[in-house]
Amino acid sequence: GARHAKNRNIAIYAVVSFLSTVLLEILLEGATRNSGGNSHSLIVALFLTLGEFVGCCIWSKVAGGNLIDRPSQKLDLNFWKPYVGMSALLLLGSGLPNLAVHWVQYPLKVTIKSSKLMLAMAVAAACGNDRHYSLSEYFVSFLLVVGNLSFSFGSGRTDAPTHLAVLGVVLLLAASLMDVLAVNAQQRMMQKDMVSPMSLMLRQNFIGLVGCSILALIVFASSEESLTNDWQQVLWCMFSVGLCTGMSAWANTHLVNEAGSVGQARISSFRKLATLILSYILFPKPFDRWRGVCIAMVVVSLGLL
């Protein structure tokens, strides 16, 4: 029946989200792995974020999204206001991690971003997007946070100053909050305001693209760093990242609509764990017994959710 069809759709979106986002995370780690903490890092982060917005706009338009429903909405500030807010949240949620990984090891980004489940549960309940959760459910999600954060100790880049490593952690925590707020705003607009998922995706990413383009031009024009020798690599990374981001955002937007913000956060946590394991396989980093224990705690916590 209808429930079976809904579960099937959720499974399809979850698989597409899993595969595309894992590939995206690998591409981002490869693109930022050798960058230092300077203005060059900011330029690279901005161009990668720009690629993410371009990919999302193209993907959502091809999938049937509409920028406006009628001509009168083109200059209607009240119509665009919520999309501007969500675009700002998306810009911070996507851009801050791209900058932070220049000062902390990539697994720290993955572990902190996968620790947002408890925050997602609290915000969804407060916004009226989901039920109120029990103390036992919050406790299990808290164990997930503890396991993730404990795993992250000592994950600063060896060549990054301590104050920049701390800044990287702060940026990642802020990005997680932005993600949760954005997802709950998306859920409300799709389920209560009846905005189609692809139109929502197109509108918020179009505004984000405009804002990010202006910011990138300002930073690039005022920077003494040059990407002359790296243009081909940067453009290839932008294309690859944009393609994977568009596919991931398509699946995640439908997931939020079908499973809710907390359901999407649960699936995201499983995906981040797989990304973390692949990161250690493809880009070798120190791995000790303590990190093994923390990963085990994360796996057990995810199994109890």
Buried (B, 14 or more C-beta within 10 A) or exposed (E): EEEEEEEEBBEBBBEBBBBBBBBBBBBBBBBBEEBEBEBBBBBBBBBBBBBBBBBBBBBBBEBEBBBBEEEEBEEEEEBBEBBBBBBBBBBBBBBBBBBBBBBBBBBBBBBBBBBBBBBBBBBBBEBEBBEEBEEEBBEBBBBBBBBBBBBBEEBBBEEBEEEBBBBBBEBBBBBBBBBBBBBBBBBBBBBEEEBBBBBBBBBBBBBBBEBBBEBBEEBBEEBEBEBEEBEEEBEEBBEBBBBBBBBBBBBBBBBBBBBBBBBBBBBBBBBBBBBBBBBBEEBEEEEEEEBEEBBEBBBEBBEEB
